[in-house]
Amino acid sequence: MIIGGWTRIGAYIASVWLLLIAINLVTTGHYFDFALRDIGLCLSAFGLTKLTEAIAVAGVQLAPVGTMPPAVADISRAA
C-alpha cells in the first residue's frame, strides 16, 4: 500500500500509527529509546507524505527505475 499509488495515504497512516505507538511507550514509563526511534520514523513517514504532495502539486513525472531522460542518454552516448 505504501509503495503503490496510495503513497500519501499510506504515509499518513504509518505516521499516525508510529506516533500512537510512541505515545503508548512513553505513558508506560519505560522504553523511552524505542519511543524516540518511533518518533523519528513517524517524522520520516510524514516527510514522505509532504514530498509526495509536493511532487503531485508540481506535476513532476517520475521516470521508471533504470531509464534515463533523453538529454542524459545523448550525453552518455557522446562520451
C-alpha positions, 0 to 999 in steps of 0.5 A: 500500500505504501509503495503503490499509488496510495503513497500519501495515504499510506504515509499518513497512516504509518505516521499516525500509527508510529506516533500512537505507538510512541505515545503508548511507550512513553505513558508506560514509563519505560522504553523511552529509546524505542519511543524516540526511534518511533518518533523519528520514523513517524517524522520520516513517514510524514516527510514522505507524505509532504514530498509526495504532495509536493511532487503531485502539486508540481506535476513532476513525472517520475521516470521508471527505475533504470531509464534515463531522460533523453538529454542524459542518454545523448550525453552518455552516448557522446562520451 
